[in-house]
Amino acid sequence: MSYLEIINAYQLSAQQWIFILLAVFLLGLSKSGIKGIGILNVVILAFVFGEKASTGVLLPMLIFADIFAVIYYNRHANWTYIKKLLPWMVVGVLVGVWVGNDISELLFKRLMAIIIITSVLILFYNEKRKSSTIPTHIAFSSSAGFLAGFTTMIGNLAGPISNIYFLAIKLPKNEFIGTAAWLFFIINVFKLPFHFFVWKTVTKESLVLNSILIPSVVLGFFIGVMIVKKISNLNYRKFILIVTTIGALVMLFK
């Protein structure tokens, strides 16, 4: 099939194209550091392509945006936290590959939404009483890493989990973004073979579709970078908490 034949085979309406372009624009914004809105692009693409198929459409776009984020924020990455989370995320991904075909996506998303909302409420409480306590126990980093790995494999939904972890350990804005950029670049590349060879959700056809969407991702990323520069550390924390909560509510009631 030719390039145009592959695109036409998707039989996407004008409205669906608008939704898809909006989703990948939001992806670019998210990877630039405007965390929390990533749930919205997951929801939009799932609406257009279906739950499981959308994960394969989204993953190469995530990796493409991760490369921009890693290049731009590389000097801010804190490898101490990457090393703490990454092994547990790998375990979470492998468990996600194993159970991904059997778990009810609706039940999974609602349970995750409840966990995220509860965690955000705890963080709001700590912010209000200005707690300076930073969780250091291995149980906290291991459970956060495992849940992030599991949720990113099942539905590219690890963003809220990682947001909660990085907010809890009080990473400054740029360090937050740089650490997350490297962490998700590594884990998304690790996920790719499973989507190719096990779930078969990344295909030649989906990659052709991805190629059309690249400009929208790039536009979203650089607009996001300009926005992030204007947000203070304090306001950034508040923004992430609010947007993560909204995203979790969207997940809960979708």
N, C-alpha and C positions, 0 to 999 in steps of 0.2 A: 504493500500500500504506500502511496505517496504521502508526503507531509500533510497536504490539505485533506486528503481522504481520511487520514487518521483523525484529524481535528473534527471533520464533519461527522465521523462515525459516533462521536459523543452526543450529537444531536442536542446541543445546548441552545436554549432560547436566549434572547437578548437580556432578559431579566436574570437568568442564571449566570451569564457572563459578567453582568454588573456585580452580582453577589460574589463571584469568584475573585474578581479583581479587587473588590473591597476587602475580602478575606486576606489576600496575599499582601495588600497594602498595610493592613493591620499587623500582619506577621512582621513586615519590615519595621514598623513602629515598635513592636514588642522587642525585637532583637536589638534595637538601638538603645534600649534601656527603659522604655515605657512599659514596665512589667505589669502583668495582671490582665492585659487585654488579649493575651494569647488564647484564652478560652473561647473568645468570640470567633476567631478565625476557625477554630476546631468545630464549633457549632455550625457555622455557615457552610463549611465544606461538607460536613456530615449531612446537612440538609440537601445539598445539591447531589452528592455522589453516593450517599449511604454511609453508615458508620464505619465499617471496616475498610471499604474501598478508599474512603477519604484519607485514611492514615497513610496509604501508599502515595496518594497525590501530594500530600502535605510534606512527607519526610524529605524528599530531595530539596524542596524549597526551604525547609528548616536548615539543612546543611549549607545551602548557598548563603542564606542570611547569617548563619553562624560564622562563616568565613569572614564576612565583612565585620562582624562584631569582634572576632578574635584579632583581626588586623588593627582595628581602631582602638580597642580597649586593652590590648595585650599587656601593656606595662602596668596595668592596675590589678591584674589577676593575683589572687592570694592562693598559692599552691598548697598551703597547709590544709585548707578546707577542701580543696579538690581531692587531695589524697585521702582525706577522711571519708568523703562521700562516694567516690568513684567505685571502690570495690563492692560496696553494698548496692549501688545502682546497677552494676553488672549482674549481680545475683537477682535483683528485681526484674531486670529485662529478661533473663533466662526463664524465670518463673512465669513471666507474662507471655513469653513465646509458648510455653507448655500449656497454660490454661486458657490462652486467649481465644481459642475456638469454642470453648465450652461455657465461659462465664456470661451471665446475662449483662449486656451492656447497660441496660436501664438501671438494674440494681447496683451495678458497679459505680455508675456515675452518681447515683443518689447517695450511696455510702460515702464516696469521696467528697461530695459536696458537704455532707454533714461534718465529716472530719475537718475539712478546710474551714468551714464557718466557725466551728468550735475553737479551732486553733487561733483564728483571727480574733475572736472575742477575748481569748486569753491574752493575746498580744495587745489589744486595745486596753485591757485592764492594766497590764504592766506599763503601758505608755502613760496612762492617766495617773498612776501612782508613782510615775517616774522611777521605776525600778532599774537599778544598775546591774542587777544579777544577769550574768551570761551563762546559759546552760553549757556545761562542758562534759557531761557524762557521755560515755560511748554509746549508751542506749539511745540517746537523743539523735546523735549523728547517724547511727546505724539504721534506726527506724526511719528517719527522714530519707536517707539514701535508698533504702529498700523500696519505700513507698514511691519515691520519685522514679526509680527505675521501672517498677511495675506499671505505674500509671502512664509513663511515657511510651511503653511498649503497647499497652492496651489501647490507648487513645490519644497519645501526645498531650497528656494532661498533667505533666510533671511541674509546670510553671508555678501553680499555687503552692505546692509542697516546698519547692526550693525557695520561693519568696518568703514563706513563713520561717524557714530555717535561717536564711540570711538576715532577715529582720531580727530574729531572736538573738543572733550573735552580734547584732549591731554593726554590720559592715557599713562603712561610708558608701555614698552613692556610686562613685566610679569603681571602687573595689567590688561592690555588689555586682555591677554590670560586667566587669572584666572577669571575675571568677565564674559567674554563671555562663559567660560566653564560651570559655574554654571547656567547662564541665559538659555543656550540652553539645558542643561540637564533637567532643570525643565520644559521648554516649550515642549521639545520633548516627555517627559513622559506624559505630559498633552494631547498631540496630539494622543497618541497611541490608546486609546479607540475609537476615531472617525475613525481611520483607520481599526480597528477590526470590529466595529459594524455598522458604517454608510456607509463608502465607501467600506468596505470589501477588502481592498488592502493588509492587513497583514493577512496571512493565515498560516495554519499548513505547507503547502508546501513551502511558502516563508521563513518561519523560519528554515526549514530544509536546504534550500539553504544558508541562512545566516550562519548557523553553519560551513559550509565548508570555508567560506570566512574570518572567525575570524583571522587566522594567518596572513593574508595579512594586515589587519587593524592594528594589534599589531606591525608588522614590520614597517609599515609606521609611526606609532606614535613615536616609539623610535628613528628611524632615524631622524624624524622631530625634536625631542627634542634636539638631538646633533647639528643639523643645527642652531636652534633658539639660542642656547647658544653662538654661534659664531657671531651673528648679533647684532650690537650696536643699541641703542634706535633710533638714527637718521636714520640709514640705514634701520631699521625695518619699520619706517613710510614710507619711500620712496618705499620700497619693496611692502608694502601693497597697497599703492596708485597705483603703476604700475600694479600689478597682478589683483587688483579689476577692473581696467580699461580694461585689456585684457579679463577678465571673462565676463564683461558686453558686450564687442564687440562680443564675442562668442555667448552670449545669443541673441544679436541683429540680427546676420546674420545666426544663426543656421537654 
